[in-house]
Amino acid sequence: MAATILEEQIQKCGYRSDGDVCELYLGRRRLRDVADLSRFRLLKYLWLNHNKISKVDFLGSNFRLTELYLNHNDLCHITGSLKHLTSLHTLMLNDNHLTSLQAAVKELKGMTNLRVLNLFHNPLEQDAGYRHTVIHHLPSVQLLDREHVTQKERQEAFQVFNPHRTSVIQSLGFGRRTDSVLGSRAAQSSIGHRPPKGNRTITSKSNGNDALTLEDKVLLRGYQRSVMQFTLLDWNKVPAAKLKRSEEKSMEAPQLLTVEFR
């Protein structure tokens, strides 16, 4: 039945060959399964909404898909079904039976082109921190569940999933010490003292056995050494060569103004 509906739709749209098919509308056809669509290599837009589909195993080679509508179906999971569709810009998965939020974001996190995503009306929506989790793992998404992702939400998601780095950045940015992350070297450098040469380990003040990660060490070092210097010269006060030759007295060298800031 599914294959018959597919062929009817192709004829209805007037496609002469598989290579001509760039969009297919198969919504509201009460489909429980879908014939393999790999032969449509140029397929970009696919509507399968309002059906009874329970698994997605028919998009193995449709790498050009940019819009996929699977909303209002019977999907319980999407693991191993969509992660290869890295060209997707719009993905509708709302009104299904997806239960695992972690499995869903793991499947979708490689889609760096994804801008529009709907996951509402799924059981996973009830997970604590649902929206922050999706925003953190899928940073390219700009419209989530029909609401724009704000910069404030991105900052909150970063703070939730990176509390350690957030504390480091805040302590460096405001020039203060913090017991949770600043170690002996960071604390001493904040008051202008260098540690003994023999002690080069950055350890947590709250627990001497815990060490900062390599990424945090690089971040901390960058803040300590990121000094910018500008030298300014007022060219309006620099005499021309002809004026220099005509002056009897020696001319004063122009002054340079150097500004340094971190």
N, C-alpha and C positions, 0 to 999 in steps of 0.2 A: 504493500500500500504506500509506504513512504517513498519508494523508488518511483512509483507511478505519479504521485503528486509532484515530485521533483521534475520529472520529464514534462509534465503538463505545464509547470511554471516556466520552464525553459522555452518551450514552444510559444507560450503566451507572450513572453517578452521578446520573441523574435530572434533569439540567439541562434546562429548557424553552426557554431562550433564551441567546444569547451573553452577555447582560448578567448572567446568574446565575452564570457560571463564575468562581470565585475560586481554584480549585486544580485541577491536573491531574497525574495520575500516569501517566507514559509510560516508566517505567524498565523495563529488561530486556525490551525488545521487538525487539531487533536492528535498530533504526532507523539508516539511513544518512543520512537527511535528514528534516526536519520541515516540515509544512505551515505557512504563515504563521499566526501566532497573534495578529496585530494586532487581530482582531475581538473578542478577549476583553479589553476595556479594564479590567476589574476583576480580572484575574488577579493573584494575590499569591504563590502557591506553585506551583512547577513542578519536577517530578522528571523528568529525562532521563538519569539515571545508567545505567551498564552498557549502553550502546548502541555504535554505530559512527559516531557523528556526527563529521564532520571540519571543519565550519564552522557558525558561529552567525549566520544571516541571517534569522531568523524572529521576532525580538523587536523589530521596529521601533517599535511604539507601546505596548509593555507597560510603561509608566512606573511602574505601581503594584507591580511585582514586589518582594517583600521577601526571598524565599528562592528560590535557584536552584541546582539540583543537576545539574552537568555532569561529575561525576567518572566515571572509567572510560569514556572515549571516545577518539576519535582526533584530538583537536584539536592542531594544530601552532602555531596563533597565535590570538589573540583581538582583534587590532587592528581598531578600527572596529566592534566587535560589541556591547560592553557599556557603554561609557562614558556612555551616555544613561540608564542604569538607576540613577539616583542615589538611589532609595529602598531599594536592596538592603541588607539587614542580614546575610544569610548567603549566602556564595558558595563552592561546592565545585568546584574545578578539579583536584583531585588525580588521579593516575593517567591523565595524558594525555601529549602529546608536545611540550609548550611548551618552546622552546629559549631565547628571548630574555627575560631578566629585566627589562631596561630597557624593552622594549616592553610587557611585562605590567604593570609598575607605572605606566607612563605611561597605559595604558588605564584603570587602576582608581583613579588618584589623585584623581579628582573625586568619588568615592563617599564623602562625608563621614559617611554613616550606617552604613558597613560595620563590623561588629563581629567577625564570624567568617569566617575565610578559610583555605582549604586549598589549598596548591600543592605539597605533597610528592609524590614519585614522578613528577616531571617533570625533564627534563634541566637546566632552569634552576636547580634546587636545588643543583647542583654548583658554581655560581658562587661565587667568593670573596666573603665578606661578604654572602651571600644574605639571611640573617635581618635583619641590620642595615639592609640596603637596603630591604627591605619595610617594616620598622618606621619608617624615616625618611620614606619617601614616602607611607605610608598610616598616619598617626598615630592614626586612629580605631579601627584594628583592635586588639581586646583578646585574641582567641584566634587564634593563628596556628599552623597545622599541629598542632592539638589540644593546644597548650601556651600557657598564659597569658603575655602579654607583661608583663615586669616593669619596674619603674621603673629598675632598673639597666641593662637593655637599652636603654631609651629614652635614658638619659644617654650610654651608650656610642655609640649611633647618632648622637646629636647631636655628640659629640666627633669621630667619624670623618668626618662630612660638613660640620662647621663648625669646623675646627681653628683658624682665624683668630679667630673670635668667642670660642671657648673660651679661648684664650690671653688675650684682652682681659678677659674676665669674671674669670678667675683672678687676673690681675695686679691688677685693681681690688679684687677681693674680699679679697685677702690683703695689699694695700697694698705690693706690691713692684714693681720694675721688670723688664721683660723686653725683651730685644734684638729679639725677633721682631715685636712689634706696637706697643709704646709709642713714640710719636714725641716730638719735642722738647717740645711743649706738654704732653703727658701726663706726661712725665718731670719737668718743672719743677713742674707742679701737684702731683705726689706728694710733693715736698719743700717745698711752701709758697711757691714763687716763681711769678710771672707772667712770661710771655714778653714781649719788646718788642712794642709796638703794631703795628709794621710787619710782624711775622712771625705770621701767623695760619693758616698751612698745617700740617696734621697729616700728617707724613711718617713713613715707617718708618725706624727707626734703622739697620736692616740694609741698607737700600737707599734712598737719598735721593730717588729718582725715583718710588717706589711710594707711593701715598696710600691712607689708609683709605677705605672705602666710606662713603656717606652714612648707611647704617644703623648702621655702627659709630661714626660721629661722634655720632649722636643718642644711642646707648647710652652712650658715654663721657661726653657732656655731662650725661646724666641721673644718672650715678653721681657726678659732681662737684657737682651742685646739689641732689641729693635729701637735704635736711636737714629733719628733723622736729623740731618744738618743742612741748612740752607745758607748760602752766602749771597748777600744783596749788594748791588753797586748802582749808585745813581749816575747814569750815563749823561744826564744833563749837566753835571758838574765836571765832566771830563773835558778838558780843553782840546780843541782841534790841533792838528800838527802845525798849521799856519800860525795860530795864536801862540803856540809854544815858542816858535822861532822869533816872533815879534816882541815877546816879553823880555825885558832886560833882567828882571829878577827871576830867580828860580821859582818854579811852580811847586806847590805842595802836592804830594802824591794823593790820589783820591782814597778816601777811607772805605774800607769794606765792613759791612755789618754781617756777622755770623750768628745764626740762631740755631740752637739745638733743642730738640724736644723728643720725648719718648712717645 
